[in-house]
């Protein structure tokens, strides 16, 4: 292998410089895009983060990730179908906005707990606690990193999905018109803005 590439050092150096330059320019473009068109940047990055991993996992046959992804995606699509495609979604007597909020709230909470658990396991492993328990570090690190990945991935994805849905849900409920940023509905302080029902707060 080394004999095959001998004498190509200058070409390799140029390729490395091109790669570094492309990464630098791409980063500038992404920062500019995020600054000038935050909504489109957020939506594209969200869909990319949602779709790309499942193709990679299918190619690598990561069945655990595929099963979890399919379950969460199916539940999410089932819950957000009506808020996305039904106009004038009234909150009077409807539990749909509340169900959507509850699903994302619980999903984000569980993801946070999983991420913190994974981080704790990794830190305890680095501190050598696993040795006191007679557990090999490769096992605890694998579990910790796995939990950390799943917690962060689904936590960030849930947050981005929530940001994506909030404007659509508010418009379909009737709080404001998409063509105007002015609110079209006023609620008193004792009415829930999600389900439209009174509360004692």
C-alpha positions as CSV (number, residue, x, y, z in Angstrom):
1,X,0.0,0.0,0.0
2,X,2.8,2.4,0.9
3,X,4.7,1.5,-2.3
4,X,1.6,2.2,-4.3
5,X,1.2,5.7,-3.0
6,X,4.9,6.6,-2.9
7,X,5.7,9.8,-4.7
8,X,2.1,11.2,-4.3
9,X,2.9,13.2,-1.1
10,X,2.3,16.5,-2.8
11,X,-1.0,15.4,-4.2
12,X,-2.1,14.1,-0.8
13,X,-1.1,17.5,0.7
14,X,-3.2,19.3,-1.9
15,X,-6.2,17.0,-1.2
16,X,-5.9,17.7,2.5
17,X,-5.8,21.4,1.9
18,X,-8.8,21.2,-0.4
19,X,-10.7,19.2,2.3
20,X,-9.8,21.7,5.0
21,X,-10.8,24.6,2.8
22,X,-14.1,22.9,1.9
23,X,-14.9,22.3,5.5
24,X,-14.1,25.9,6.4
25,X,-16.2,27.4,3.6
26,X,-19.1,25.0,4.3
27,X,-19.0,26.1,8.0
28,X,-19.2,29.8,6.9
29,X,-22.2,29.0,4.6
30,X,-24.0,27.1,7.4
31,X,-23.4,30.0,9.9
32,X,-24.7,32.5,7.3
33,X,-27.7,30.3,6.5
34,X,-28.6,29.9,10.2
35,X,-28.2,33.6,10.8
36,X,-30.3,34.8,7.8
37,X,-32.8,32.0,7.4
38,X,-33.1,30.3,10.8
39,X,-36.4,28.6,10.2
40,X,-35.3,26.8,7.0
41,X,-32.0,25.9,8.5
42,X,-33.7,24.4,11.5
43,X,-36.2,22.5,9.4
44,X,-33.6,21.1,7.0
45,X,-31.2,20.1,9.8
46,X,-34.1,18.5,11.7
47,X,-35.2,16.4,8.7
48,X,-31.6,15.5,8.0
49,X,-31.0,14.4,11.5
50,X,-34.2,12.5,11.5
51,X,-33.9,10.7,8.1
52,X,-30.1,10.2,7.5
53,X,-29.4,8.0,10.6
54,X,-32.1,5.4,9.6
55,X,-30.5,4.9,6.2
56,X,-27.1,4.5,7.8
57,X,-28.5,2.1,10.3
58,X,-30.3,0.1,7.7
59,X,-27.1,-0.2,5.7
60,X,-25.1,-1.2,8.7
61,X,-28.0,-3.4,10.1
62,X,-28.3,-1.6,13.4
63,X,-31.6,-3.3,14.3
64,X,-31.9,-1.8,17.8
65,X,-31.7,1.7,16.5
66,X,-34.1,0.9,13.6
67,X,-36.7,-0.6,15.9
68,X,-36.6,2.3,18.3
69,X,-36.6,4.9,15.5
70,X,-39.6,3.2,13.8
71,X,-41.6,3.1,17.1
72,X,-40.9,6.7,18.0
73,X,-41.4,8.0,14.4
74,X,-44.7,6.0,14.0
75,X,-46.1,7.4,17.3
76,X,-45.0,10.9,16.4
77,X,-46.5,10.8,13.0
78,X,-49.7,9.4,14.4
79,X,-50.0,12.2,16.9
80,X,-49.1,15.1,14.7
81,X,-51.1,14.1,11.6
82,X,-54.2,16.1,12.5
83,X,-52.4,19.2,13.8
84,X,-50.3,19.3,10.6
85,X,-53.1,18.7,8.0
86,X,-56.3,19.8,9.7
87,X,-57.0,23.5,9.5
88,X,-58.9,25.4,12.2
89,X,-58.2,22.9,14.8
90,X,-60.3,24.1,17.7
91,X,-59.2,23.4,21.3
92,X,-62.8,23.4,22.6
93,X,-63.4,19.8,23.7
94,X,-60.3,18.6,21.8
95,X,-57.5,16.7,23.5
96,X,-55.2,16.6,20.4
97,X,-53.0,19.5,21.3
98,X,-52.7,18.2,24.9
99,X,-51.8,14.7,23.6
100,X,-49.1,16.2,21.3
101,X,-47.7,18.3,24.1
102,X,-47.7,15.3,26.5
103,X,-46.0,13.0,24.1
104,X,-43.2,15.4,23.4
105,X,-42.9,16.3,27.0
106,X,-42.6,12.7,28.2
107,X,-40.2,11.8,25.3
108,X,-37.9,14.7,26.1
109,X,-38.0,13.9,29.8
110,X,-37.1,10.2,29.2
111,X,-34.4,11.2,26.7
112,X,-32.9,13.6,29.3
113,X,-32.9,10.8,32.0
114,X,-31.3,8.4,29.6
115,X,-28.6,10.9,28.6
116,X,-27.8,11.8,32.2
117,X,-27.7,8.1,33.1
118,X,-25.3,7.4,30.3
119,X,-23.1,10.4,31.2
120,X,-23.0,9.2,34.8
121,X,-22.0,5.7,33.8
122,X,-19.2,7.0,31.6
123,X,-17.9,9.4,34.4
124,X,-18.0,6.6,37.0
125,X,-16.1,4.3,34.7
126,X,-13.4,7.0,34.1
127,X,-13.2,7.4,37.9
128,X,-12.7,3.6,38.3
129,X,-15.8,2.8,40.1
130,X,-16.4,-0.2,37.8
131,X,-13.2,-1.7,39.1
132,X,-14.5,-1.7,42.6
133,X,-17.6,-3.5,41.4
134,X,-15.6,-6.0,39.4
135,X,-17.0,-4.9,36.0
136,X,-14.8,-4.5,33.0
137,X,-14.6,-1.0,31.7
138,X,-15.4,-2.0,28.1
139,X,-18.9,-3.1,29.2
140,X,-19.7,0.0,31.3
141,X,-18.3,2.4,28.6
142,X,-20.3,0.7,25.9
143,X,-23.5,1.0,28.0
144,X,-22.8,4.6,29.0
145,X,-21.9,5.8,25.5
146,X,-25.0,4.0,24.1
147,X,-27.3,5.6,26.6
148,X,-25.7,8.9,26.1
149,X,-26.1,8.7,22.3
150,X,-29.8,7.7,22.4
151,X,-30.6,10.3,25.1
152,X,-28.9,13.2,23.2
153,X,-30.2,12.1,19.8
154,X,-33.8,11.8,20.7
155,X,-33.7,14.7,23.1
156,X,-32.4,17.1,20.4
157,X,-34.7,15.6,17.8
158,X,-37.7,16.0,20.1
159,X,-36.8,19.7,20.8
160,X,-36.5,20.4,17.0
161,X,-39.8,18.7,16.3
162,X,-41.4,20.8,19.0
163,X,-40.0,24.0,17.5
164,X,-41.2,22.9,14.0
165,X,-44.7,22.1,15.2
166,X,-45.4,25.0,17.5
167,X,-46.2,27.6,14.8
168,X,-48.3,25.2,12.8
169,X,-50.2,24.0,15.8
170,X,-50.8,27.6,17.0
171,X,-52.0,28.6,13.6
172,X,-54.4,25.6,13.2
173,X,-55.8,26.1,16.7
174,X,-56.5,29.7,15.7
175,X,-54.1,31.8,17.8
176,X,-52.8,33.6,14.8
177,X,-53.0,33.6,11.0
178,X,-50.0,32.4,9.1
179,X,-50.2,35.5,6.9
180,X,-50.0,37.7,10.0
181,X,-47.9,37.6,13.1
182,X,-50.7,39.3,15.1
183,X,-52.6,37.1,17.5
184,X,-56.2,36.4,16.6
185,X,-57.3,34.9,19.8
186,X,-56.9,36.2,23.4
187,X,-56.9,33.9,26.4
188,X,-57.2,34.9,30.0
189,X,-54.6,33.9,32.5
190,X,-56.6,30.9,33.8
191,X,-57.1,29.2,30.5
192,X,-54.6,26.7,29.1
193,X,-53.2,27.7,25.7
194,X,-52.7,24.1,24.7
195,X,-56.0,22.5,25.5
196,X,-58.2,25.6,25.9
197,X,-59.6,24.4,29.2
198,X,-59.7,26.5,32.4
199,X,-57.2,25.7,35.2
200,X,-56.7,27.0,38.7
201,X,-53.4,28.7,38.1
